[in-house]
Amino acid sequence: MTGRMAHSCAPEARSTDIRDNARARAGAIGEPSPELLDRALAGWERFLDGFEGADAA
């Protein structure tokens, strides 16, 4: 009878490593950068200006 052997290409990860990595990813996703907010605001203003231009035409 042969025993079951687990094979993996990745090294074993400790549960604390997994939790710390998940926290790091959540923190990175949690808040947009100031540059992204500036770009979003500029795009929103261009979008609204398109409606103002449509009223004048």
C-alpha contacts under 8 A as a table, 3 or more apart, distances in Angstrom:
res1	aa1	res2	aa2	distance
8	S	11	P	7.20
13	A	17	D	6.37
13	A	18	I	6.87
14	R	17	D	5.30
14	R	18	I	6.61
15	S	18	I	5.11
15	S	19	R	6.28
16	T	19	R	5.11
16	T	20	D	6.08
17	D	20	D	5.18
17	D	21	N	6.06
18	I	21	N	5.15
18	I	22	A	6.17
19	R	22	A	5.09
19	R	23	R	6.24
20	D	23	R	5.12
20	D	24	A	6.23
21	N	24	A	5.08
21	N	25	R	6.24
22	A	25	R	5.16
22	A	26	A	6.10
23	R	26	A	5.04
23	R	27	G	6.09
24	A	27	G	5.17
24	A	28	A	6.21
25	R	28	A	5.08
25	R	29	I	6.28
26	A	29	I	5.19
26	A	30	G	5.88
27	G	30	G	5.01
27	G	31	E	7.34
28	A	31	E	6.89
29	I	32	P	7.30
32	P	36	L	6.25
32	P	37	L	6.75
33	S	36	L	5.23
33	S	37	L	6.44
34	P	37	L	5.06
34	P	38	D	6.19
35	E	38	D	5.10
35	E	39	R	6.25
36	L	39	R	5.10
36	L	40	A	6.11
37	L	40	A	5.02
37	L	41	L	6.12
38	D	41	L	5.15
38	D	42	A	6.21
39	R	42	A	5.14
39	R	43	G	6.17
40	A	43	G	5.10
40	A	44	W	6.08
41	L	44	W	5.02
41	L	45	E	6.15
42	A	45	E	5.16
42	A	46	R	6.28
43	G	46	R	5.09
43	G	47	F	6.13
44	W	47	F	4.96
44	W	48	L	6.24
45	E	48	L	5.12
45	E	49	D	6.05
46	R	49	D	4.99
46	R	50	G	6.31
47	F	50	G	5.26
47	F	51	F	7.05
48	L	51	F	5.33
48	L	52	E	6.61
49	D	52	E	5.01
49	D	53	G	6.14
50	G	53	G	5.17
50	G	54	A	6.26
51	F	54	A	5.03
51	F	55	D	6.49
52	E	55	D	5.32
52	E	56	A	6.72
53	G	56	A	5.31
53	G	57	A	6.56
54	A	57	A	5.33
